[in-house]
């Protein structure tokens, strides 16, 4: 609703019907995906991981939409391939933690490859800022990809400690 009101009130904000449809599909799709995926997950770490991944995907989709609309450069549509890799990877992994981690890592690698291959044609300071932002997205993707594994390792260690305290005569391994 906010973009519709803003397009009537703010000068220079002229969205066509396709922009509104894309924005609402992006909002609705992200929310529905989280609701459907989080409903199947019982561990809060998976829900947080899915939420962060979907939020990052939303941010990438939104910023790409705005950038393509401003620059009218079709080469920037390559960023949507990163979102496609995420969707296809999550579907192929059947939402298993190891498969999702690999998918997020592949998305981060794809984002890094796009950043290296696409010529920006921007001034030096903008190219530097773009490289820094891509680096942040890649680092976040890599970091998020391995959160479930660290959490599982920590939980196993806690279970071992509990077992050692409960079992008489048990020694540390």
PyMOL commands that set and color helices and strands:
alter all, ss='L'
color gray80, all
select helices_A, chain A and resi 2-9+17-40+44-71+74-93+97-117+124-145+147-166
alter helices_A, ss='H'
color red, helices_A
deselect
rebuild
show_as cartoon
